[in-house]
Amino acid sequence: MHKPLFVTAMALLASLPAKADALADFYRGKQLTVIVGYGPGGGYDLYARLVARHISRHMPGAPNAVVQNMPGAGSLRAANHIYNTAPRDGTAFGIFARNVPLMGLSGHNPAVQFDPRKFNWLGSSSSFADDAYLLFLRKDAKSATIDAARNMTGQPVILGSTGEGSPGFDVPNLLRDILKLNFKIIAGFPDGGSVNLAADRGEVDGRMVDYSSILAGKPDWLKPNGQMKVLLQFGRATRHPAFADVPTARELAGDARVRQLIELAEVPWHLSRCFTAPPDVPTDRVEALRKAFAAAHRDPLLLEDAERMKLEVHPGTADEILEQIDIVAKAPPEMLKQLQKLFEASKG
């Protein structure tokens, strides 16, 4: 080997243990804060706690990890906090609603205080490949079928949601407007568990929610003799095998333009269960977090834990998250503008 090349190679090899030791020294004895934009018990909270229980074993210095619930504005409060306020030293990261990146690019919500392209994305626990975003209605609700919901007059079907800007608010409002569904959405529930309880009590007729969240938290809704039924699925190009008789939103589109709008609105569902650190975290610590996140999702202990909790684990990388965000960023401006108008109309 040529002497200068040999010297350079040896210097690089020598720097690797030093770099690893520096990371371990930084994280040893510290605490990782995993911020989740919803209250305890919902799907996002369950994934946050799953990651918090297992990521420490794969981090340099094995820092302890704790979950901090920060509900508010459909998790927009948590997204703004992570971007603007959370420590930028590699000790904080979090998870918020999958539609938040779309909000950051479409410009329809003036409360957004971030650029989704500048987050330090770590990866996703689930790509939504085996999941679905479902419309659950009580069997005694005014509408028993989608056709009935589309042709209803008078009293609308009442759906509950956590807040404006949350998927449970924006998606049914969007579908109401473009598929002509007679929905009224009641926002302001503190968390998903509260919406479920309201549906159980008959205070609302139903809600839109992930299949995986119901599997984990409300499996009685899925029983044949249960009081809930599924009328529509969103976030999928094809029907989920568990709901082969339930149409997708794309199937209900009346024309190609409406279908394209639905497909664009569904992009965030490929960003399902994404975790991110704030901007400006040192590069080596971002890489340490990404490696630990990926390793944790290959860890048999995490996979066993997820199976016990009935949580889908189908991990994605930071690059895959950015690819999906890029799809939205490069969408035809007129389509983004139309989506923005639809979302704005839903607030009125």
C-alpha positions in Angstrom: 0.0 0.0 0.0 1.2 3.5 -0.8 2.4 5.1 2.4 0.1 8.2 2.4 -2.9 6.0 1.7 -1.9 3.6 4.4 -1.5 6.4 6.9 -4.9 7.9 5.9 -6.6 4.5 6.2 -5.1 3.9 9.7 -6.2 7.3 10.8 -9.8 6.7 9.7 -9.8 3.3 11.5 -8.5 4.9 14.7 -11.1 7.6 14.6 -14.0 5.2 14.5 -13.6 3.9 18.1 -13.0 7.4 19.3 -16.2 8.6 17.7 -18.2 5.7 19.2 -16.6 6.4 22.6 -17.6 10.1 22.4 -21.2 9.2 21.6 -21.3 6.7 24.4 -19.8 9.2 26.8 -22.4 11.8 25.8 -25.4 9.5 26.2 -24.3 7.6 29.3 -26.4 8.6 32.2 -28.7 10.8 30.1 -32.4 10.4 29.4 -34.0 10.2 26.0 -37.4 11.9 25.9 -39.9 10.4 23.4 -42.6 13.0 22.7 -45.9 11.8 21.5 -48.6 14.2 20.3 -51.5 12.4 21.9 -52.6 11.2 25.3 -52.0 7.8 26.8 -53.6 4.7 25.3 -54.0 5.6 21.6 -52.1 4.1 18.7 -49.4 6.7 18.6 -48.8 6.4 22.3 -48.5 2.6 22.1 -45.9 2.9 19.3 -44.0 5.6 21.3 -43.9 3.4 24.4 -42.9 0.3 22.3 -39.9 2.2 20.9 -39.0 3.7 24.3 -38.9 0.3 25.9 -36.4 -1.1 23.4 -34.3 1.6 21.8 -32.0 2.2 24.8 -30.3 -1.2 24.3 -29.1 -0.1 20.9 -28.0 3.4 21.8 -24.3 4.2 22.6 -24.2 4.7 26.4 -27.6 3.0 26.8 -29.5 6.1 28.0 -32.9 5.6 29.6 -35.9 6.5 27.5 -39.2 8.0 28.8 -42.4 9.0 27.1 -43.8 12.5 27.3 -47.4 12.9 26.2 -48.1 16.3 24.7 -51.7 16.2 23.3 -53.2 19.2 21.6 -54.4 20.4 18.2 -54.4 16.9 16.7 -50.7 16.5 17.6 -49.7 19.8 16.0 -48.6 21.1 19.4 -46.1 18.3 19.7 -44.8 18.8 16.1 -44.2 22.5 16.7 -42.5 21.7 20.0 -40.2 19.2 18.5 -39.2 21.6 15.7 -38.9 24.7 17.7 -38.4 24.0 21.5 -37.2 20.5 22.1 -33.4 20.1 22.9 -31.3 19.8 19.7 -28.6 17.7 21.3 -29.9 14.3 20.4 -31.8 13.6 23.6 -35.3 14.3 22.3 -37.4 12.9 19.4 -41.0 12.1 18.9 -44.0 11.1 16.9 -47.0 13.0 15.7 -49.9 12.5 13.3 -49.0 11.2 9.9 -50.8 14.1 8.1 -48.7 16.7 9.8 -46.0 16.7 7.0 -48.8 17.3 4.5 -50.1 20.2 6.6 -46.6 21.7 6.6 -46.4 21.7 2.8 -50.0 22.6 1.8 -50.1 25.7 4.0 -53.7 25.3 5.0 -53.1 25.6 8.7 -51.6 28.9 10.0 -50.6 27.3 13.2 -48.0 25.2 11.5 -44.5 26.3 12.6 -42.2 23.9 10.8 -40.9 22.7 7.5 -41.3 18.9 7.4 -38.2 18.6 5.1 -36.0 20.0 7.9 -36.8 17.5 10.6 -34.2 14.8 11.3 -36.4 11.8 10.5 -35.3 8.6 12.2 -37.6 6.1 10.5 -41.1 4.6 10.7 -42.4 1.7 12.8 -45.0 1.0 10.2 -45.4 1.7 6.5 -49.2 1.0 6.8 -48.7 -2.0 4.4 -50.8 -4.2 6.6 -53.0 -1.5 8.1 -56.0 0.6 7.1 -57.7 3.8 8.2 -61.3 2.8 8.8 -64.6 4.5 9.3 -66.3 2.8 12.2 -70.0 3.5 12.8 -72.4 2.2 15.5 -74.8 -0.4 14.0 -77.6 1.7 15.4 -76.4 4.9 13.7 -78.6 6.8 11.2 -76.6 5.3 8.3 -76.1 1.6 7.9 -74.3 1.7 4.5 -72.1 4.1 2.6 -74.9 4.5 0.0 -77.2 5.6 2.8 -74.6 8.1 4.1 -74.2 9.6 0.7 -78.0 10.0 0.2 -79.0 11.1 3.7 -81.1 14.1 4.3 -81.7 15.7 7.7 -79.6 14.7 10.7 -76.0 13.9 9.8 -73.8 11.0 11.1 -71.9 12.4 14.0 -68.2 11.5 14.2 -65.8 12.3 17.0 -62.2 13.4 16.7 -59.4 14.8 18.8 -59.0 18.2 17.1 -58.9 20.2 14.0 -55.8 19.2 12.0 -55.9 15.6 13.2 -56.5 12.8 10.7 -59.8 12.0 12.5 -61.0 15.5 11.7 -59.4 16.3 8.3 -60.0 13.0 6.6 -63.8 12.7 7.2 -64.2 16.3 6.4 -62.3 15.8 3.1 -64.4 12.7 2.3 -67.6 14.5 3.2 -66.8 17.2 0.7 -65.5 15.2 -2.2 -67.6 12.0 -1.8 -70.7 13.8 -0.5 -71.0 12.0 2.8 -73.4 13.5 5.3 -71.0 13.8 8.2 -70.7 16.2 11.1 -67.4 16.0 12.9 -67.2 16.9 16.6 -63.6 17.9 17.5 -62.0 18.6 20.9 -61.7 15.1 22.5 -58.5 15.0 24.5 -57.3 11.6 23.0 -58.4 8.6 21.0 -59.6 6.7 24.1 -62.1 9.5 24.8 -63.5 9.3 21.3 -63.8 5.5 21.7 -65.7 5.9 24.9 -68.0 8.5 23.4 -68.8 6.1 20.6 -69.4 3.2 23.1 -71.8 5.5 25.0 -73.6 6.6 21.8 -72.6 10.2 22.3 -71.1 10.1 18.8 -72.0 7.6 16.0 -68.4 6.6 15.3 -65.0 7.7 14.2 -62.2 7.2 11.7 -59.2 5.3 13.2 -56.4 2.8 12.3 -57.2 -0.8 12.2 -54.1 -1.5 14.2 -55.2 0.9 17.0 -58.5 -0.9 17.3 -56.9 -4.3 17.3 -54.6 -3.1 20.2 -57.1 -1.0 22.1 -60.7 -1.9 21.3 -60.8 -5.4 19.8 -64.4 -5.8 20.9 -65.3 -3.4 18.0 -64.1 -6.1 15.6 -66.3 -8.9 17.0 -69.2 -10.0 14.7 -71.6 -9.4 17.6 -70.1 -6.0 18.5 -71.9 -2.7 18.2 -69.6 -1.2 15.6 -69.2 -1.9 11.8 -66.8 -0.7 9.2 -68.1 1.3 6.2 -65.1 2.6 4.4 -61.3 2.3 4.3 -58.8 5.0 3.5 -55.0 5.0 3.0 -55.0 2.0 0.8 -54.9 1.4 -3.0 -56.7 -2.0 -2.5 -59.0 -3.4 0.1 -57.5 -4.8 3.3 -57.9 -8.6 3.4 -59.7 -8.4 6.7 -62.3 -6.1 5.1 -62.7 -7.5 1.7 -66.4 -6.4 1.5 -65.6 -2.7 2.5 -64.9 -0.2 -0.3 -61.8 2.0 -0.4 -62.2 5.8 -0.7 -60.6 5.5 -4.2 -63.4 3.1 -5.3 -66.0 5.7 -4.3 -64.4 8.5 -6.3 -66.8 9.8 -8.9 -64.1 10.8 -11.4 -60.4 10.8 -12.1 -59.8 14.2 -10.5 -61.4 13.2 -7.2 -59.4 9.9 -7.2 -56.2 11.9 -7.7 -57.1 14.2 -4.8 -57.7 11.1 -2.6 -54.4 9.5 -3.7 -52.5 12.7 -2.8 -54.3 13.0 0.6 -53.4 9.3 1.2 -49.6 10.0 0.9 -49.3 10.6 4.7 -50.5 7.0 5.3 -47.2 5.8 3.9 -45.6 7.9 6.6 -47.4 6.0 9.3 -45.8 6.0 12.8 -42.8 8.1 11.8 -40.4 9.3 14.4 -38.3 12.4 14.1 -35.7 14.5 16.0 -35.5 18.3 15.8 -33.5 20.2 13.2 -29.9 21.0 13.8 -29.0 17.9 15.9 -25.3 17.0 15.5 -25.0 14.6 12.6 -23.3 11.8 14.5 -26.1 11.8 17.1 -28.7 11.7 14.4 -27.0 8.7 12.8 -26.8 7.0 16.2 -30.5 7.5 16.7 -31.3 6.2 13.2 -29.1 3.1 13.7 -30.6 2.4 17.1 -34.1 2.9 15.8 -33.5 0.5 12.9 -31.8 -2.1 15.2 -34.6 -1.9 17.7 -37.1 -2.8 15.0 -35.1 -5.9 14.2 -34.8 -6.9 17.8 -36.7 -10.1 18.6 -37.7 -8.6 22.0 -39.4 -5.6 20.3 -41.1 -7.8 17.8 -42.4 -10.1 20.5 -43.6 -7.1 22.4 -45.4 -5.7 19.3 -47.0 -9.1 18.6 -48.3 -9.3 22.1 -49.7 -5.7 21.8 -51.1 -6.5 18.3 -49.1 -3.7 16.8 -48.0 -3.9 13.2 -44.2 -3.5 12.7 -43.2 -2.9 9.1 -40.3 -0.4 9.5 -39.3 2.2 7.0 -36.2 4.4 6.8 -35.6 8.1 7.0 -34.9 8.2 3.2 -38.3 6.5 2.5 -40.0 9.1 4.7 -38.4 12.0 2.8 -39.3 10.3 -0.6 -43.0 10.5 0.4 -42.7 14.1 1.6 -41.1 14.9 -1.7 -44.1 13.4 -3.6 -46.3 16.0 -1.8 -43.8 18.8 -2.3 -43.7 18.1 -6.1 -47.4 17.6 -6.5 -49.1 19.9 -9.1 -49.7 23.2 -7.4 -53.3 23.3 -8.4 -54.0 20.0 -6.7 -52.3 21.1 -3.5 -54.3 24.4 -3.7 -57.5 22.4 -4.1 -56.7 20.2 -1.1 -55.9 23.4 0.9 -59.2 24.9 0.0 -61.0 21.7 1.0 -59.2 21.6 4.4 -59.9 25.3 5.0 -63.6 24.8 4.1 -63.7 22.0 6.7 -62.8 24.4 9.4 -65.7 26.7 8.6 
